[in-house]
Each structure stands twice: as C-alpha cells, then as structure tokens.
Amino acid sequence: RERCSPLASIQTGVSREGSPGLRRCMRLRRLGTLVLLLRCSPPALRQVNLPNLAGACPAHLAAAKSADALQALLDAGAPLRARDRNKQTLLHHAARAGLVDCLLLLLDRGMGAADLDIGDKWNRQPLHWAVLN
C-alpha cells in the first residue's frame, strides 16, 4: 500500500481539464503507471469519467492510442458509450486512429451494430472516419 499512496496523490489536483494523472499517463503512453494509478487510487479519485476541455474522457484518449490502456480504463469503470462534445463515441476515436485492436475490444465489450450507426456532429459514423483516415 505504501507504493500506491504517491500515485493516488497525483489525482488530488483535478481541474476543469479532467484528471491530470490519467491524461498524463495517456499522453506519455505510460500504461504501467496508468494501471497502477487505477488500481491504487480510491474509487472517488480515479476520475475515469471526467472530461477534458474538449469533452473527451480518458477512454476517448485511450481509444485513439492503446487497446491495453482502453481495457484498463474500461475495467476501472469508464463508460463504454461515452460521447465527447463532438458527439463522438469511443468507436469514432478508435476508427479515426486506425486502431483495429481498440475497435475489436469495444465490440467484444458490448458495442454493436447500433453503435456503429451513431453519427457525430458532422453526421459521420465510425466507418466514415476509418475511411477518411
């Protein structure tokens, strides 16, 4: 538990921009630190649902970077069907990044055909973003 307490303290500075600890882990692609932070932080400090200024929660960032990080966030309670300010789902973010492993993870976790038909604020579905990028 001593090893976890410094990690938990990263979360105490949560601002309007979201959870700085989780965002920093995602930006730096520090999956090990992300998993420790999620495992060791008290549930009230995990902030897996807290959006940044663009309305994206940590799972949106993970869907565009790493299936392992996305799985860790979903396991910690991140919402599967979260939408950002552009009305984009996790599937949109994964498709825009071209991350097939993230798309497969989301489909395995319960997203289905109806989720693939959701349009964002530009009325683009995840498949549109996959083709465009």
Residue pairs with C-beta under 8 A, 6 or more apart in sequence:
1 40
3 40
4 36
4 39
4 40
4 41
5 40
7 21
7 33
7 36
7 37
7 40
7 41
8 37
8 40
8 41
8 42
8 45
10 20
10 21
10 24
10 37
11 19
11 20
11 21
11 22
11 37
11 41
11 45
11 46
11 47
12 45
13 20
14 20
14 45
14 47
14 50
16 53
17 23
17 52
17 53
18 47
18 50
18 51
18 52
18 53
18 57
18 58
19 46
19 47
19 48
19 50
19 58
21 37
22 34
22 37
22 38
22 46
22 47
22 48
22 58
22 73
23 52
23 58
23 61
24 30
25 31
25 33
25 34
25 37
25 69
26 34
26 58
26 61
26 62
26 65
26 66
26 69
27 61
29 65
29 66
29 69
31 66
31 68
31 69
31 72
34 69
34 72
34 73
35 72
37 46
38 46
38 48
38 72
38 73
38 75
38 76
43 77
46 76
46 77
47 58
48 57
48 58
48 59
48 73
48 76
48 77
48 78
49 57
49 77
49 78
49 79
49 82
50 57
50 58
51 57
51 84
51 85
54 84
54 85
54 86
55 84
55 85
55 86
56 84
56 85
56 93
57 78
57 79
57 82
57 84
58 73
58 78
59 70
59 73
59 74
59 78
59 79
59 82
59 90
60 82
60 84
60 88
60 90
60 93
61 93
62 69
62 70
62 72
62 73
62 78
62 102
63 70
63 90
63 91
63 93
63 94
63 97
63 99
63 102
63 106
64 93
64 94
64 96
64 97
64 99
64 102
65 97
65 99
66 99
66 102
67 99
67 101
67 102
67 104
67 105
70 90
70 94
70 102
70 105
70 106
71 105
74 80
74 105
74 109
80 90
80 106
80 109
80 110
80 111
81 89
81 90
81 111
81 115
82 89
82 90
83 89
86 120
86 121
86 122
87 118
87 119
87 120
87 121
88 120
88 121
89 111
89 115
89 118
89 120
89 126
90 102
90 106
90 111
91 103
91 106
91 111
91 115
91 116
91 118
91 126
92 118
92 120
92 124
92 125
92 126
92 129
93 102
94 102
94 103
94 106
94 126
95 103
95 126
95 127
95 129
95 130
95 133
96 129
96 130
96 132
96 133
97 133
98 130
98 133
103 126
106 115
116 125
116 126
116 127
117 125
118 125
118 126
119 125
124 132
